[in-house]
Amino acid sequence: MSIVVMKFGGTSIADADKIRQAAARAIANKKAGRQVVVVVSAMGKTTDHLIDLARQITPDPPRREMDQLLATGEQVTIALIAMSMHAAGVDAISLTGAQVRMITDEVHMRARIKSIDAKRIQEHLSAGRIVIVAGFQGITSDGHVTTLGRGGSNVSMVALAAALGGECENFTDVDGVYSADPRIVPNARKIDRISYEEMLQLASLGAAVLQDRAVEFAMRYKVPIHVRNASNNRKGTMIVPATEAMEKIVVAGTALKEKLGRVTLNGTPNRPGVVAKLFKIIAEHNIIVDDIIQTVVDSKSATVSFTIDLTDLPDTKHVVDHLAADLKCQAVYEDHLAKVSIVGGGMRSHSGVAYKMFDALAKAKINIENVTTSEIKISCFIQAAQAKKALRVVHDAFNLGRDQHTAEHNVPSKKSAKAARRKPAEKKATKKAAKRPASKTKAKPKARRK
């Protein structure tokens, strides 16, 4: 009997009616002959409300106690869904992250899963029950409650599917993965199928539908994910291994990451070990760095710049101020950046993609402050005030909208570009051949070698 792990996000279970709808979906899957595990987030804006409540007590709450507080949101949801299923005459049981032994590391508010004891879940499934698990949370080996960071319920979903040998259905308030955030780009197009690699890039670059660590898990364990709308039965987006057809699409989607901070160290000593020392200390404080750029000014000094999530800026400032004093360099902090990106497996074999993106932004009078690239993505750092406009501009430049979409997005492949450069020479040669009079003398046969 196949296993499906169904995950419902906060907007999909925001009230009692939506909880009943989610329970009905899970029951329908069970009646279709599948074993069902349900992973849930906290209801609606519960997590935001709890964070706000903590900040009313203290502006800097301890991370361990924040995990204790935030984990309560999912515990409310799992109990209510289990009650709904029992009311419908279906046997179900709710379990917290600790009760399924979802063991994590000790990094509070951003923990990583180390292991899951799937035995207890399998016992309940074998007994004919639907198992409802609290997403977003785990427990350390010595018993401390942890949370997995924003979007952590997606990580719980994929980790459970990998442990149980199942597949994932991720229910949300949109019809699937879009070519851009449809709240910002009205003509954004739903993508039917996307590769793990492309989705991983989009998630890490700001696409909110899935957390990047969830996609990383899915890619590692080959767990297919179906992202779909909780309020209808339409087919959504399948996240699967790349195919040859997918790799022909130059740009699959765009993403926007807002609320970025930038730290710049001017006058950093230009000698081996300085940059290593800087990022060793930052890593020890569990600060996640987004992008790093180093520029050599002269033989004695360099400029090191890196971006971080804006919520990490106060902690980073505390760390870097001490380091800047030690290195006798100047630290500059900025809190007004955003990053717009394009992603597509076809970039590997097509030229002119970067030019097209840069040109579109230039025509829209949007200045690019930094650029970072990989094989399948290009990201531009811009002023936060122009972020949403930049996303719409780039999306339209590559014809990604519902009424614009073409498979190749009008960017020539490297092979076709080379062929285009050869054509003028080929035409000249053809014209010369046409003007040349035909020879009346028959060609002599070549002598055969004995």
C-alpha positions in Angstrom: 0.0 0.0 0.0 1.5 3.4 -1.1 2.1 6.1 1.5 1.3 9.8 0.8 2.4 12.6 3.1 -0.1 15.5 2.8 1.0 18.9 4.1 -1.4 21.8 4.7 0.0 25.3 5.2 -1.4 27.9 7.6 -3.7 29.6 5.1 -5.2 26.2 4.1 -6.2 25.5 7.7 -6.9 29.0 8.9 -10.4 28.3 10.5 -12.6 25.4 11.5 -14.2 25.1 8.0 -10.8 24.8 6.3 -9.7 22.3 8.9 -12.7 20.1 8.1 -11.9 20.5 4.3 -8.3 19.4 4.9 -9.5 16.4 7.0 -11.9 15.4 4.2 -9.1 15.4 1.6 -7.0 13.2 3.8 -9.9 10.8 4.4 -10.6 10.6 0.6 -7.0 9.6 0.1 -7.3 6.9 2.7 -10.6 5.6 1.1 -8.7 5.4 -2.2 -6.5 2.8 -0.6 -3.5 4.8 0.5 -1.8 5.1 3.9 -2.0 8.8 4.9 0.3 11.0 7.0 -0.8 14.6 7.4 1.7 17.4 8.3 0.3 20.7 9.4 1.5 24.3 10.1 0.0 26.6 12.7 -3.4 28.1 11.8 -3.4 31.3 9.8 -1.3 34.0 11.3 -0.8 32.2 14.6 3.0 32.1 14.4 3.1 35.9 13.6 0.8 36.5 16.6 3.1 34.5 18.9 6.2 36.3 17.7 4.4 39.6 18.3 3.4 38.5 21.8 7.0 37.6 22.7 8.2 41.0 21.5 5.7 42.7 23.8 7.4 40.9 26.7 11.0 41.6 25.6 12.5 42.9 22.3 15.2 40.2 22.4 13.6 36.9 23.6 15.9 33.9 24.2 15.9 31.6 21.2 15.2 28.5 23.2 12.1 30.0 24.8 10.9 31.2 21.4 11.0 27.6 20.2 9.0 26.5 23.2 6.4 29.2 22.4 6.2 28.8 18.6 5.9 25.0 18.7 2.5 25.4 20.4 0.9 26.7 17.2 1.2 23.3 15.4 0.0 21.4 18.5 -3.3 23.2 18.3 -3.7 22.3 14.7 -2.9 18.6 14.9 -5.4 18.1 17.7 -8.2 19.9 15.8 -7.6 17.9 12.6 -7.6 14.7 14.6 -10.9 15.7 16.2 -12.4 16.5 12.8 -11.4 13.0 11.5 -12.9 11.3 14.6 -16.1 13.2 14.1 -16.2 11.8 10.5 -15.9 8.3 11.9 -12.2 7.8 10.9 -9.5 6.6 13.3 -6.7 9.2 13.5 -3.9 10.2 16.0 -2.0 13.4 16.4 1.7 13.4 17.2 4.2 16.2 18.0 7.7 16.4 16.5 9.0 15.0 19.8 6.6 12.1 19.8 7.8 11.0 16.3 11.4 11.4 17.5 12.3 14.0 14.9 15.8 14.6 16.2 17.5 17.9 15.2 20.7 19.7 16.0 20.8 22.3 18.8 20.4 25.5 16.6 17.2 27.1 18.0 14.8 28.7 15.5 16.7 27.3 12.6 17.3 23.6 13.5 18.2 20.9 11.0 16.8 17.4 11.1 19.3 14.7 11.9 17.0 11.6 12.0 13.4 10.4 12.3 12.2 7.2 14.0 9.6 6.1 11.5 8.7 3.0 13.4 6.0 4.6 15.6 4.3 6.2 12.5 4.4 2.9 10.6 2.8 1.1 13.6 -0.2 3.5 13.5 -0.5 3.3 9.7 -0.5 -0.5 9.9 -3.3 -0.2 12.5 -5.4 1.7 9.9 -5.1 5.2 11.4 -4.3 8.5 9.7 -1.3 10.0 11.4 -1.3 13.8 11.9 2.2 15.2 12.7 3.1 18.7 13.8 5.3 20.3 11.2 8.0 22.9 11.8 9.3 21.3 15.0 11.6 18.7 16.4 13.6 17.9 19.5 17.3 17.7 20.4 18.8 14.4 21.5 18.8 15.8 25.1 15.1 16.8 25.0 15.0 20.5 24.0 12.2 21.6 21.6 13.4 23.2 18.4 11.9 24.7 15.3 13.0 24.5 11.7 12.7 28.1 10.6 10.1 29.7 8.3 8.6 27.2 6.0 9.9 24.4 8.2 6.7 22.4 7.8 7.7 21.7 4.2 11.0 20.2 5.6 9.0 18.0 8.0 6.8 16.8 5.1 9.7 15.8 2.8 11.7 14.3 5.7 8.8 12.1 6.7 8.1 11.0 3.1 11.8 10.1 2.7 11.8 8.1 6.0 8.5 6.3 5.1 9.2 5.8 1.4 6.2 7.9 0.3 5.5 10.9 -1.9 4.4 14.4 -1.0 1.3 16.5 -1.7 1.9 20.1 -0.6 -1.4 22.0 -0.2 -1.3 25.8 -0.2 -3.4 28.8 -1.3 -2.2 28.9 -4.9 -2.5 26.4 -7.8 1.2 25.5 -7.9 4.6 27.0 -8.5 4.4 30.1 -10.7 6.9 31.9 -13.0 6.8 34.7 -10.4 4.9 35.6 -7.3 1.3 36.1 -8.6 0.6 38.7 -5.9 3.3 40.9 -7.5 3.1 39.8 -11.2 -0.6 39.5 -12.1 0.1 37.6 -15.4 2.4 35.0 -13.8 2.0 31.5 -15.3 1.6 28.2 -13.4 4.5 25.8 -14.2 3.3 22.3 -14.8 6.7 20.5 -14.1 9.9 21.9 -12.7 13.2 20.2 -11.8 14.5 19.8 -8.3 17.6 21.9 -9.2 15.5 24.8 -10.6 13.1 24.7 -7.7 16.0 24.6 -5.2 17.4 27.8 -6.7 14.0 29.5 -6.8 13.3 28.6 -3.2 16.7 29.8 -2.0 16.2 33.1 -4.0 12.9 34.0 -2.4 10.1 31.9 -3.9 7.9 31.3 -0.8 6.0 28.2 -1.9 8.7 25.8 -0.6 11.7 26.1 1.7 15.0 25.4 0.0 15.9 22.8 2.6 12.7 20.9 1.8 13.7 20.8 -1.9 17.2 19.7 -1.0 15.8 16.8 1.0 13.5 15.9 -1.9 16.3 16.0 -4.4 18.6 13.9 -2.3 16.1 11.1 -1.6 14.2 11.4 -5.0 10.9 12.3 -3.3 8.4 13.7 -5.8 6.4 16.8 -4.6 3.0 17.8 -6.0 2.3 21.5 -5.1 -1.4 22.2 -5.4 -4.3 24.3 -4.2 -6.2 23.2 -1.1 -9.5 24.7 -2.3 -9.8 22.8 -5.6 -8.9 19.5 -7.3 -6.9 20.9 -10.2 -3.5 19.5 -11.0 -0.7 21.7 -9.6 3.1 21.6 -10.2 5.2 18.4 -10.1 8.7 18.9 -8.7 10.7 16.0 -10.2 14.2 15.1 -11.6 15.2 17.1 -14.7 14.3 15.9 -18.2 15.7 16.8 -21.6 12.6 18.8 -22.4 13.0 20.9 -19.2 16.6 21.7 -20.0 15.6 23.3 -23.3 13.7 26.0 -21.4 16.1 28.9 -20.9 14.3 30.7 -18.0 11.8 28.6 -16.0 10.9 31.3 -13.4 11.8 34.4 -11.5 12.2 35.2 -7.8 12.4 38.1 -5.5 14.1 38.2 -2.2 13.3 41.3 -0.1 14.4 42.5 3.3 18.1 42.0 2.7 20.9 43.7 4.7 24.5 44.2 3.4 27.7 44.4 5.5 30.7 46.0 3.9 34.2 46.0 5.4 36.4 48.7 3.8 40.2 48.6 4.3 40.4 44.9 5.3 44.0 43.7 5.3 44.7 42.0 2.0 46.5 38.9 3.3 45.7 35.2 3.6 43.5 34.1 6.5 41.6 37.4 7.1 38.4 36.4 5.2 38.5 33.0 6.7 38.7 34.5 10.2 35.8 36.8 9.4 33.4 34.1 8.2 34.5 31.6 10.9 33.3 34.0 13.6 30.0 34.7 11.7 29.4 30.9 11.3 30.0 30.3 15.0 27.1 32.7 15.7 24.8 30.7 13.3 24.4 33.6 11.0 23.6 32.5 7.4 25.3 34.5 4.7 23.6 35.0 1.4 26.2 36.3 -1.1 29.9 37.3 -0.7 31.9 39.7 -2.8 35.6 40.5 -2.3 37.4 43.3 -4.2 41.2 43.8 -4.0 41.8 47.6 -3.7 45.6 47.4 -3.7 48.4 45.1 -2.5 47.7 46.0 1.2 43.9 46.3 1.4 40.6 44.8 0.2 36.9 45.4 0.5 34.7 42.5 1.7 30.9 42.7 1.2 28.2 40.2 2.1 24.5 40.1 2.3 22.3 38.5 5.0 18.6 38.3 6.0 17.6 41.6 7.5 16.5 39.9 10.7 20.1 38.8 11.2 21.5 42.3 10.9 21.5 43.2 14.6 23.4 40.0 15.6 25.8 40.5 12.7 26.5 44.1 13.6 27.4 43.0 17.2 29.9 40.4 15.8 31.4 42.5 13.0 31.9 45.7 15.1 34.3 43.8 17.3 36.1 42.2 14.4 36.4 45.5 12.5 38.1 47.1 15.5 40.5 44.2 15.7 41.3 44.4 11.9 41.4 48.2 12.0 38.9 48.5 9.1 35.6 50.3 8.7 32.2 48.5 8.8 29.2 49.9 6.8 25.7 48.5 7.3 22.8 48.8 4.8 19.2 47.7 5.3 17.6 48.7 2.0 18.4 45.9 -0.5 16.5 43.3 -2.5 17.5 40.7 -5.0 15.7 39.8 -8.2 16.7 36.6 -10.0 16.0 34.4 -13.0 16.4 30.6 -13.0 16.5 28.1 -15.8 18.4 24.9 -16.7 18.6 26.1 -20.3 21.1 28.8 -19.4 23.8 26.2 -19.6 23.5 26.1 -23.4 22.2 29.6 -24.3 24.0 32.9 -24.7 22.8 36.5 -24.2 20.7 35.7 -21.1 22.6 38.1 -18.8 22.5 40.9 -21.4 18.8 40.5 -21.8 18.2 40.8 -18.0 20.6 43.7 -17.5 19.1 45.6 -20.6 15.6 45.2 -19.3 16.5 46.6 -15.9 18.5 49.5 -17.5 15.5 50.5 -19.7 13.3 50.6 -16.6 15.9 52.9 -14.8 16.7 50.3 -12.2 20.3 50.3 -11.1 22.2 47.1 -10.4 24.4 47.2 -7.4 25.9 43.7 -7.5 25.5 40.6 -9.6 26.0 36.9 -8.7 25.6 34.0 -11.0 25.7 30.2 -11.2 25.2 27.8 -14.1 21.4 28.1 -13.9 20.7 31.5 -12.2 21.5 35.2 -12.4 20.8 37.5 -9.5 20.9 41.3 -9.4 21.0 43.3 -6.1 18.9 46.4 -6.3 17.3 49.0 -4.1 14.4 47.6 -2.1 12.1 50.5 -3.2 12.3 49.2 -6.8 12.1 45.4 -6.0 8.5 44.7 -7.1 8.9 46.7 -10.3 12.2 44.9 -11.1 10.4 41.5 -10.8 7.7 42.5 -13.2 10.2 44.0 -15.7 12.4 40.9 -15.7 9.4 38.5 -15.9 8.1 40.4 -19.0 11.6 40.5 -20.6 11.7 36.8 -20.8 8.0 36.4 -22.0 7.1 34.3 -19.0 3.5 35.5 -18.6 0.4 33.4 -19.4 -0.1 35.0 -22.8 3.6 35.4 -23.6 5.2 32.0 -22.8 7.3 30.3 -25.5 9.6 27.3 -25.0 12.8 29.1 -25.9 11.9 32.6 -24.5 13.6 34.2 -27.6 17.1 33.7 -26.4 19.4 32.0 -28.9 21.2 28.8 -28.0 25.0 28.8 -28.2 24.8 26.4 -31.2 22.2 28.6 -33.1 24.3 31.8 -32.3 27.4 30.1 -33.9 25.3 29.0 -36.9 24.0 32.6 -37.3 27.5 34.0 -37.4 28.4 31.5 -40.1 25.4 32.3 -42.4 26.7 35.5 -44.0 29.9 33.7 -45.1 27.8 30.8 -46.4 25.6 33.2 -48.4 28.6 34.9 -50.0 30.0 31.5 -51.0 26.7 30.5 -52.5 26.4 33.7 -54.6 30.0 33.2 -55.9 29.2 29.7 -56.9 26.1 30.8 -58.7 28.0 33.4 -60.7 30.8 30.9 -61.7 30.2 29.4 -65.2 29.7 25.7 -65.3 32.7 23.8 -66.5 32.3 22.0 -69.9 35.2 19.7 -69.2 34.5 16.5 -67.4 36.5 15.9 -64.3 39.3 13.4 -64.8 38.9 10.3 -62.6 41.5 10.1 -59.9 44.2 7.5 -60.3 43.8 4.5 -58.1 46.6 3.6 -55.8 48.0 0.2 -56.4 
